[in-house]
Amino acid sequence: MNTSLSLRLGIVYALLGASAAHAADNADVEGTLEQVIVSATRRDEDLQRVPLAVSIVSGADLERANRTAVGALATEVPTVNFRTQSSNKDTSLFIRGVGTISTSPGVESSVSTVIDGVVYGARGQATLDLLDLERVEVLRGPQGTLFGKNASAGVVSIVTRTPDAETAGYVDVSYFGGGDELRVRSGLSGALSDSVTASLTGLYATYDGNVTNVYNGETVNGYRHTGARAKFAIEPSDDIKISLSADFVHSNDNVPTVIAGTTLTAYPSGVVTQNPGFAAAVGPVVPGPENRRINSDMNTHVEDDNWGVSGQVDWSLGDYTLTSITAYRSWQNTQFQDGDRLSQIYQQFPRSHDRGDLDFEQYSQELRIASPQGGLIDYVAGLYWFRGVDEETYRRNVTRCTGSTTPAIAPGAIPCVAGSATFIDDFGRADYGTRNTNYAAFGEATFNITGDFRAILGARWTHDNLSYNHARVSSATPTNSPPGIRIGYASFGSHSEDGYSGRTGVQYDLTDSITSYATYSRGYKGPAYNVYFNMQAIDTPVLAPEESDSYEVGLKSRLFGNRVTANLALFDTTYDNYQANFFDLVGTSVVTRLINAGEVNTRGAEVDFTVRPLPQLTLSGGLAYIEARIEDFNCPPGAASSCAVNGKPLPYSPDWKGNVRGNYTIPLSALGNWDLELGTDYSWQSDTQYDIAQAPDAIQDAYGIWNASVAFVEAEQGWRASVLVKNITDQSYSTFLGAGANNITRVVPRDDRRYFGISVRKDFR
């Protein structure tokens, strides 16, 4: 680890440790912080005693702030970032600068999403609206020992609410301007019998968007979502607890990529290429970094159905607990993409319209046993099985002007001569899919050597069976297919791999209120295939597993009579055979290809805190400094971009990122039991490179977002009414920037501009 960084952050250790003695002498239960229980070690434990770097976000806080999707965690947790795309199947989570960017179903995510103990096996599958949230736990760094599959960078563990035995319900209605966003949530819970409680939650949400399509005057970049979750808690005896759940979300999103520029800068030469022809073709839209207009003759949108059922049984065997989690999930996704992003066909810019259909299903079974706590050895051990089946079809229809030879960089946009446009099926259709079967055995033990000193040892064996199929057909004789594209041929492949991951370390309680830990973790992400529309012979070999070695030291503290919690983590993680997309040439066409990109490293420091100086005031926040860098890049043959990227940042990883939030409650005694709640939060991040090839045009400048709210609350009668303002300073930014052949594109976030909203909730008991 960087010596100067360690020295500077070591001072923080000393300051936290010096305040420990003061804590015991200032204990006062009034206005203290509540204990937070997490399941990061696969059993319920106090957050401040768990030897892991864990961030907690309450479901109630997310709902009140209108942040109800996984991507919203990027504004809540400084070490989390999120890649947004037109299709949710191409989105990705990043923790500590590491994530997976690929359209291939043959590669796993580096960040695992787990909902109520069920691992979601496909990227994009977990970007649905989150219903009935209790909390979200973000486990930072490799978590392969206990969570296994696709957890080499971390885990986002989502816990939903347990049904309440008392009959209760609620209705929550929110409306936000800047695109007419309406969200309606309602829920009901209660006892069905002496041993059965149940809850049902429903969602209806609609948002017109904040991007204008000048072609037809429509507003896009919005969504239509409906969903429901049902959960049953059954206790047939004192020794057996059963939880059954089912959920469904239907989504229709129309998220386009917006033209942010037509002047491209090459890396590392700095050569600038002007594209006046494309600038003219996209008119009257004026490209720019804050552009929110498109000129497209196709409705780019995604239709998505995501549903599943699961059952968990906890059986007490004396002091031991045997847990079984059985789950099935299904995901259907259809995307329609305007590849040319134009309103008509030009001689130098053919029309390209795509459709992709995805059908994914997964089956999983976990069986584990947890020992009683407090003895010489506490342990969790188990077996895991997973099977995922993905089938996809992708079609690309290209329409060109007959006999066009006009180059793309011509000074003007030249439409086709009337009647000369001819349909040419240049790229046709590809049918492809993957099968992934995963077996694992795992265990982790804590050795309580003394009351203050503990040792940790855990390991996991994983066996992966991965196979793929791919077939490319065309309904017409292709005239411009790049060399190497095998039209009318099929390929198949399969591979098996054994992988090992684990964790070892020590934990020492410096005082009753401060604990420290030091761990080493071995991470593993399984083999991969680069399966996609343009798959070629070069893509058929299997990619090697991605493996990591991670070192972490941490300090967790409760101070000043439990009015302050402050946590610090220092880490250094190296990834070998890093699986990443990079630009390659196929003939004259640029494609992105999944490769073993070599060695990357992420190191840094994370601090998070919660302070309650007054019973009515709570302050919290976090700060992360992360150097996520490419150490030794493995340049692929025929790369379309420069491979001079060693020492450069990994995509979606700002060096600095932090947030702070405050909530202050003012009793309104003159109005009875009403309270006034004032809330505000601010998040900031430094410059962020979105492209592993280091395109200068794909850098988002540093920015900060400030939000605030005012709420009137009457807890006894269950009323809450609030007014919210998002992006107070009207800061524009992009959650994606990409440099293409002729232009730079951006994805416009929901809060790209200031907007206001109101929310009213009524709880019934």
Backbone hydrogen bonds, N-H to C=O, Kabsch-Sander energy under -0.5 kcal/mol:
donor,donor_aa,acceptor,acceptor_aa,energy
6,S,2,N,-2.3
7,L,3,T,-2.3
8,R,4,S,-2.5
9,L,5,L,-2.4
10,G,6,S,-1.8
11,I,7,L,-1.0
11,I,8,R,-0.6
12,V,8,R,-0.6
13,Y,9,L,-1.4
14,A,10,G,-2.0
15,L,11,I,-2.4
16,L,12,V,-2.6
17,G,13,Y,-2.7
18,A,14,A,-2.5
19,S,15,L,-1.1
20,A,17,G,-1.4
23,A,19,S,-1.0
23,A,20,A,-0.7
24,A,20,A,-1.0
25,D,21,A,-0.8
26,N,23,A,-1.4
27,A,24,A,-0.7
28,D,561,G,-0.6
32,T,29,V,-1.5
33,L,562,N,-2.9
37,I,35,Q,-0.5
38,V,45,E,-3.1
41,T,43,R,-0.7
42,R,39,S,-1.9
45,E,38,V,-2.6
47,L,36,V,-3.2
49,R,46,D,-2.0
50,V,46,D,-0.7
50,V,47,L,-1.0
52,L,50,V,-2.1
54,V,52,L,-0.9
55,S,138,V,-2.3
57,V,136,V,-2.3
59,G,134,E,-1.8
62,L,58,S,-1.9
63,E,59,G,-2.4
64,R,60,A,-2.4
65,A,61,D,-1.5
66,N,63,E,-1.3
67,R,62,L,-3.2
68,T,66,N,-0.6
70,V,128,L,-0.6
72,A,69,A,-1.6
73,L,70,V,-2.0
74,A,71,G,-1.5
75,T,72,A,-1.6
76,E,72,A,-0.5
76,E,73,L,-0.9
77,V,73,L,-2.6
80,V,77,V,-2.0
81,N,94,F,-2.3
83,R,92,S,-3.0
84,T,82,F,-0.6
84,T,735,T,-0.8
90,D,87,S,-1.8
91,T,88,N,-1.4
92,S,83,R,-1.3
94,F,81,N,-2.6
95,I,98,V,-2.1
96,R,79,T,-2.2
98,V,95,I,-1.6
102,S,100,T,-0.6
107,V,104,S,-0.9
112,S,110,S,-0.5
112,S,154,G,-2.2
113,T,120,Y,-0.5
114,V,112,S,-0.5
114,V,156,V,-2.7
115,I,118,V,-2.3
116,D,114,V,-0.5
116,D,158,I,-2.9
118,V,115,I,-1.8
119,V,117,G,-0.6
120,Y,113,T,-2.8
121,G,119,V,-0.6
125,Q,122,A,-1.4
127,T,124,G,-1.3
130,L,68,T,-3.1
131,L,129,D,-0.6
134,E,159,V,-2.7
135,R,159,V,-1.8
136,V,57,V,-2.4
137,E,157,S,-3.4
138,V,55,S,-3.0
138,V,136,V,-0.5
139,L,137,E,-0.7
139,L,155,V,-2.9
140,R,53,A,-2.5
140,R,138,V,-0.6
141,G,153,A,-1.8
143,Q,151,A,-2.6
147,F,143,Q,-2.1
148,G,143,Q,-0.6
148,G,144,G,-0.8
151,A,148,G,-1.2
153,A,110,S,-3.0
154,G,110,S,-0.9
155,V,139,L,-2.2
156,V,112,S,-3.2
157,S,137,E,-3.2
157,S,155,V,-0.6
158,I,114,V,-3.7
158,I,156,V,-0.6
159,V,135,R,-2.6
160,T,158,I,-0.5
161,R,132,D,-2.5
168,A,189,S,-2.8
169,G,764,F,-2.3
170,Y,187,G,-2.1
171,V,762,K,-1.8
172,D,185,R,-3.3
173,V,760,V,-2.8
174,S,183,R,-2.7
175,Y,758,I,-2.8
176,F,181,E,-2.7
177,G,756,F,-3.2
181,E,176,F,-2.8
182,L,180,D,-0.6
182,L,206,T,-3.0
183,R,174,S,-2.5
184,V,204,Y,-3.1
185,R,172,D,-2.8
186,S,202,G,-1.8
187,G,170,Y,-2.0
188,L,200,L,-2.1
189,S,168,A,-3.0
190,G,198,A,-2.1
191,A,165,A,-1.1
192,L,196,V,-2.9
193,S,196,V,-1.7
197,T,233,A,-2.6
198,A,190,G,-2.7
199,S,231,K,-2.3
200,L,188,L,-2.6
201,T,229,R,-2.7
202,G,186,S,-2.9
203,L,227,G,-2.6
204,Y,184,V,-2.4
205,A,225,H,-2.9
206,T,182,L,-2.7
207,Y,223,Y,-2.6
208,D,179,G,-2.3
209,G,179,G,-0.6
210,N,220,V,-0.6
211,V,220,V,-1.9
212,T,292,R,-2.2
213,N,218,E,-3.1
214,V,212,T,-0.8
214,V,294,I,-2.7
216,N,213,N,-0.9
217,G,213,N,-2.2
218,E,213,N,-0.6
220,V,211,V,-3.4
221,N,254,N,-2.9
223,Y,207,Y,-2.0
224,R,252,N,-1.2
225,H,205,A,-3.2
226,T,250,H,-2.3
227,G,203,L,-2.1
228,A,248,F,-2.4
229,R,201,T,-2.3
230,A,246,A,-2.9
231,K,199,S,-2.3
232,F,244,L,-3.2
233,A,197,T,-2.9
234,I,232,F,-0.5
234,I,242,I,-3.4
235,E,195,S,-2.7
237,S,240,I,-0.9
240,I,237,S,-0.7
241,K,314,D,-2.5
242,I,234,I,-3.3
243,S,312,Q,-3.1
244,L,232,F,-2.4
245,S,310,S,-2.4
246,A,230,A,-2.3
247,D,308,G,-2.2
248,F,228,A,-2.4
249,V,306,N,-2.3
250,H,226,T,-3.3
251,S,304,D,-3.1
252,N,224,R,-1.7
253,D,302,V,-2.1
254,N,222,G,-1.8
255,V,86,S,-0.5
258,V,256,P,-0.5
258,V,746,R,-3.0
260,A,258,V,-0.5
260,A,744,I,-3.6
261,G,744,I,-1.2
264,L,262,T,-0.6
264,L,273,T,-2.4
266,A,271,V,-2.8
270,G,266,A,-1.9
273,T,264,L,-3.0
275,N,262,T,-0.8
277,G,410,A,-0.6
279,A,275,N,-2.0
280,A,276,P,-2.0
281,A,277,G,-2.1
282,V,278,F,-2.1
283,G,280,A,-0.8
285,V,282,V,-1.4
288,G,259,I,-0.9
291,N,288,G,-1.8
294,I,212,T,-2.5
297,D,342,L,-1.8
300,T,298,M,-1.3
301,H,336,F,-1.4
302,V,253,D,-3.0
303,E,334,T,-2.9
304,D,251,S,-2.9
305,D,332,Q,-2.8
306,N,249,V,-2.3
307,W,330,S,-2.5
308,G,247,D,-2.0
309,V,328,Y,-2.3
310,S,245,S,-2.2
311,G,326,T,-2.5
312,Q,243,S,-3.0
313,V,324,S,-2.4
314,D,241,K,-3.0
315,W,313,V,-0.5
315,W,322,L,-3.0
316,S,239,D,-3.2
316,S,314,D,-0.5
317,L,315,W,-0.6
317,L,320,Y,-2.8
318,G,316,S,-0.7
320,Y,317,L,-1.8
321,T,370,A,-2.1
322,L,315,W,-2.8
323,T,321,T,-0.5
323,T,368,R,-3.2
324,S,313,V,-2.2
325,I,366,E,-2.5
326,T,311,G,-2.6
327,A,364,S,-2.2
328,Y,309,V,-2.5
329,R,362,Q,-2.1
330,S,307,W,-3.0
331,W,360,F,-3.1
332,Q,305,D,-2.8
333,N,358,L,-2.1
334,T,303,E,-2.8
335,Q,356,G,-2.8
336,F,301,H,-2.8
337,Q,354,D,-1.9
339,G,337,Q,-1.0
339,G,352,S,-2.1
340,D,352,S,-1.0
346,Y,349,F,-2.2
347,Q,414,I,-3.9
351,R,399,T,-2.4
353,H,397,N,-2.4
354,D,337,Q,-2.7
355,R,395,R,-2.1
356,G,335,Q,-2.5
357,D,393,T,-3.1
358,L,333,N,-3.0
359,D,391,E,-2.3
360,F,331,W,-3.2
361,E,389,V,-2.0
362,Q,329,R,-2.4
363,Y,387,R,-2.5
364,S,327,A,-2.2
365,Q,385,W,-2.6
366,E,325,I,-2.3
367,L,383,L,-2.5
368,R,323,T,-2.6
369,I,381,A,-3.0
370,A,321,T,-2.4
371,S,379,Y,-2.7
378,D,446,T,-2.5
380,V,444,E,-2.2
381,A,369,I,-2.2
382,G,442,F,-2.7
383,L,367,L,-2.9
384,Y,440,A,-2.5
385,W,365,Q,-2.4
386,F,438,N,-2.3
387,R,363,Y,-2.6
388,G,436,N,-2.7
389,V,361,E,-2.7
390,D,434,T,-2.6
391,E,359,D,-2.2
392,E,432,Y,-3.4
393,T,357,D,-2.2
394,Y,430,A,-2.6
395,R,355,R,-3.0
396,R,428,G,-2.6
397,N,353,H,-2.7
398,V,396,R,-0.5
398,V,424,I,-0.6
399,T,351,R,-2.2
400,R,422,T,-1.7
402,T,420,S,-1.2
404,S,401,C,-1.6
410,A,407,P,-1.7
414,I,412,G,-0.6
416,C,345,I,-1.3
420,S,417,V,-2.6
422,T,400,R,-2.4
424,I,398,V,-1.7
426,D,424,I,-2.2
427,F,396,R,-0.5
428,G,396,R,-0.7
429,R,473,V,-2.8
430,A,394,Y,-2.6
431,D,471,A,-2.7
432,Y,392,E,-2.6
433,G,469,N,-2.1
434,T,390,D,-1.5
435,R,467,S,-2.2
436,N,388,G,-2.5
437,T,465,N,-2.6
438,N,386,F,-3.0
439,Y,463,H,-2.4
440,A,384,Y,-2.2
441,A,461,W,-1.9
442,F,382,G,-2.5
443,G,459,A,-1.9
444,E,380,V,-2.7
445,A,457,L,-3.0
446,T,378,D,-3.5
447,F,445,A,-0.5
447,F,455,A,-3.2
448,N,376,L,-2.8
448,N,446,T,-0.7
449,I,447,F,-1.7
449,I,453,F,-0.7
450,T,453,F,-2.1
454,R,507,Q,-2.8
455,A,447,F,-2.0
456,I,505,G,-3.2
457,L,445,A,-2.3
458,G,503,R,-2.7
459,A,443,G,-2.4
460,R,501,S,-2.7
461,W,441,A,-2.6
462,T,499,G,-2.8
463,H,439,Y,-3.0
464,D,497,E,-2.9
465,N,437,T,-2.7
466,L,464,D,-0.5
466,L,495,H,-3.0
467,S,435,R,-2.3
468,Y,493,G,-2.6
469,N,433,G,-2.0
470,H,491,S,-2.2
471,A,431,D,-2.3
472,R,489,Y,-2.1
473,V,429,R,-3.1
485,I,482,P,-1.7
486,R,484,G,-0.6
486,R,535,M,-0.5
487,I,485,I,-1.4
488,G,472,R,-3.5
489,Y,486,R,-1.3
491,S,470,H,-2.7
493,G,468,Y,-1.8
495,H,466,L,-2.6
497,E,464,D,-2.1
499,G,462,T,-3.1
501,S,460,R,-2.1
502,G,522,R,-1.5
503,R,458,G,-1.9
504,T,520,Y,-2.4
505,G,456,I,-2.0
506,V,518,A,-2.3
507,Q,454,R,-2.8
508,Y,516,S,-2.5
509,D,452,D,-2.5
510,L,508,Y,-0.8
510,L,514,I,-1.2
511,T,514,I,-1.8
515,T,556,K,-2.7
516,S,508,Y,-2.8
517,Y,554,G,-2.1
518,A,506,V,-2.3
519,T,552,E,-3.0
520,Y,504,T,-3.1
521,S,550,S,-2.7
522,R,502,G,-2.8
523,G,521,S,-0.5
523,G,548,S,-2.3
525,K,546,E,-2.7
528,A,543,L,-1.3
529,Y,106,G,-1.5
530,N,539,D,-0.8
531,V,529,Y,-1.3
532,Y,530,N,-0.6
535,M,532,Y,-1.7
539,D,536,Q,-1.4
540,T,537,A,-1.3
543,L,528,A,-3.5
546,E,525,K,-2.1
547,E,545,P,-0.6
547,E,576,D,-1.8
548,S,523,G,-1.9
549,D,574,T,-2.1
550,S,521,S,-2.8
551,Y,572,D,-2.3
552,E,519,T,-2.4
553,V,570,L,-2.3
554,G,517,Y,-2.6
555,L,568,L,-2.6
556,K,515,T,-2.9
557,S,566,A,-1.3
558,R,513,S,-2.6
559,L,564,V,-3.1
561,G,23,A,-0.6
563,R,559,L,-1.5
563,R,560,F,-0.6
564,V,559,L,-1.7
565,T,610,T,-2.5
566,A,557,S,-1.7
567,N,608,D,-2.8
568,L,555,L,-2.8
569,A,606,E,-2.3
570,L,553,V,-2.9
571,F,604,G,-2.1
572,D,551,Y,-2.1
573,T,602,T,-2.9
574,T,549,D,-2.3
575,Y,600,V,-3.0
576,D,547,E,-3.1
578,Y,598,G,-2.6
580,A,578,Y,-0.6
580,A,595,I,-2.3
582,F,593,R,-2.0
584,D,591,V,-3.2
585,L,638,G,-1.5
586,V,589,S,-3.3
588,T,586,V,-0.6
589,S,586,V,-2.2
591,V,584,D,-2.9
591,V,589,S,-0.5
593,R,582,F,-3.4
595,I,580,A,-2.9
597,A,578,Y,-3.6
597,A,595,I,-1.1
599,E,632,D,-1.9
600,V,575,Y,-2.0
601,N,629,R,-2.8
602,T,573,T,-2.8
603,R,627,E,-1.5
604,G,571,F,-2.1
605,A,625,Y,-2.3
606,E,569,A,-2.5
607,V,623,L,-2.7
608,D,567,N,-2.0
609,F,621,G,-2.3
610,T,565,T,-2.2
611,V,619,L,-3.6
612,R,563,R,-2.9
614,L,617,L,-0.8
617,L,614,L,-1.3
618,T,663,N,-2.4
619,L,611,V,-3.2
620,S,661,R,-2.4
621,G,609,F,-2.0
622,G,659,N,-2.2
623,L,607,V,-2.7
624,A,657,K,-2.9
625,Y,605,A,-2.7
626,I,624,A,-0.5
626,I,655,D,-2.6
627,E,603,R,-3.4
628,A,626,I,-0.9
629,R,601,N,-3.1
629,R,627,E,-0.7
630,I,648,K,-2.6
631,E,599,E,-2.0
631,E,629,R,-0.6
632,D,599,E,-2.1
634,N,597,A,-2.3
635,C,633,F,-1.0
639,A,636,P,-1.3
640,A,583,F,-1.4
641,S,583,F,-0.7
642,S,267,Y,-0.6
645,V,643,C,-2.3
647,G,630,I,-4.2
648,K,645,V,-2.3
650,L,628,A,-2.1
652,Y,689,Q,-2.1
653,S,650,L,-0.8
653,S,689,Q,-0.5
655,D,687,D,-0.6
657,K,624,A,-1.9
658,G,684,W,-2.6
659,N,622,G,-2.4
660,V,682,Y,-2.1
661,R,620,S,-3.1
662,G,680,T,-2.7
663,N,618,T,-2.3
664,Y,678,L,-2.7
665,T,616,Q,-2.1
666,I,676,L,-3.2
668,L,674,W,-2.7
669,S,667,P,-0.9
671,L,668,L,-2.2
672,G,669,S,-1.7
673,N,671,L,-0.6
675,D,713,V,-2.7
676,L,666,I,-2.8
677,E,675,D,-0.5
677,E,711,A,-3.1
678,L,664,Y,-3.2
678,L,676,L,-0.5
679,G,709,S,-2.5
680,T,662,G,-2.1
681,D,707,N,-2.0
682,Y,660,V,-2.6
683,S,705,I,-2.2
684,W,658,G,-2.6
685,Q,703,Y,-2.1
686,S,656,W,-2.4
688,T,700,Q,-2.7
690,Y,688,T,-0.5
690,Y,698,A,-2.7
694,Q,691,D,-1.8
698,A,695,A,-1.9
699,I,696,P,-0.8
700,Q,688,T,-3.1
700,Q,698,A,-0.6
701,D,699,I,-0.6
703,Y,685,Q,-1.7
705,I,683,S,-2.6
707,N,681,D,-2.8
708,A,725,V,-2.2
709,S,679,G,-2.8
710,V,723,V,-2.3
711,A,677,E,-2.6
712,F,721,A,-3.3
713,V,675,D,-2.7
713,V,711,A,-0.5
714,E,719,W,-2.8
718,G,714,E,-1.1
719,W,714,E,-2.2
720,R,761,R,-2.0
721,A,712,F,-2.4
722,S,759,S,-3.0
723,V,710,V,-2.8
724,L,757,G,-2.9
725,V,708,A,-2.6
726,K,755,Y,-3.1
728,I,706,W,-3.3
730,D,727,N,-2.2
735,T,747,V,-1.6
736,F,747,V,-0.6
738,G,745,T,-2.3
740,G,738,G,-0.6
740,G,743,N,-3.3
744,I,261,G,-3.0
745,T,738,G,-2.7
746,R,258,V,-2.6
747,V,736,F,-1.5
748,V,746,R,-0.5
752,D,749,P,-1.3
755,Y,726,K,-1.7
757,G,724,L,-2.5
758,I,175,Y,-2.8
759,S,722,S,-2.4
760,V,173,V,-2.8
761,R,720,R,-3.1
762,K,171,V,-2.4
763,D,718,G,-2.7
764,F,169,G,-3.7
